[in-house]
Amino acid sequence: MTDTRTPCMVLGDRFGAPPDVGIVLGSGLGALAEQVEGRRVAAYTEIAGFPMSTVAGHAGQLVVGKLAGRSVALLRGRWHLYEGYEPALVTIGVRSLARWGVKNLIVTNAAGGVSPRLAAGDLMLITDQINLTGQSPLVGMPAFVDMSAAYDPGFREAALAASRECGVELKQGVYAGMAGPQYETPAEVRMLAAIGADAVGMSTVLEVLAARHAGIRVLGLSCITNAAAGGGTGAGVDHKEVLKTGAAASERFGRLVTAVLPKLK
């Protein structure tokens, strides 16, 4: 039977009880959605207030079902400041999950490696973040949110344990979020290293602010798809290569996520 309510969909009305875990899938990491059992899919155009994601590698779908024995809701695509969206729209997916009743969140992204410890294809557990976008979704509330443990320590321990068990190496580091859409200059990469960033991207930091404001516990995972600014080689950075590297890492990424999900209590 066709659901005729799609233009004004409320997530609870369509999908019922909130899932155990929400997952935001970054560029090139959408293949995990194909592993969801009994999946039900809604295009972003069917969900009230959701704009379309305009970036290659972001399918623009909400996928609900079971993964590794846990009920999950996957945002297969996100929104960015560089698409012209305000922070309220950049974070609408996370805020909608929060209103639905989701209490646990995994945020993922494709990122450039700043630290020489990180190479293309590495997976990185985000230990902390630096918001360099100049924006916050909390402006105007006001909301004085404690960010001293933005990425949940218990979830981080669970991810490291899952990494050991499933044999997928997981490095650790600080993620810096910038507005984009341009990639970083070599001078900016040196600045990022100087202030303590290990990886850099154009997403995630505002979503985590919104999640913590809503009381959601967060686990963050980055797929390092390139050396930031080409790692000083002069090779440059290309979005097609970012997607290609993300796709190549998708099998290991999927193994890690399915190993960690049962451990998120």
Order of alpha helices (4+ residues) and beta strands (2+ residues): alpha-beta-beta-beta-beta-alpha-alpha-beta-beta-alpha-beta-alpha-beta-alpha-beta-alpha-alpha
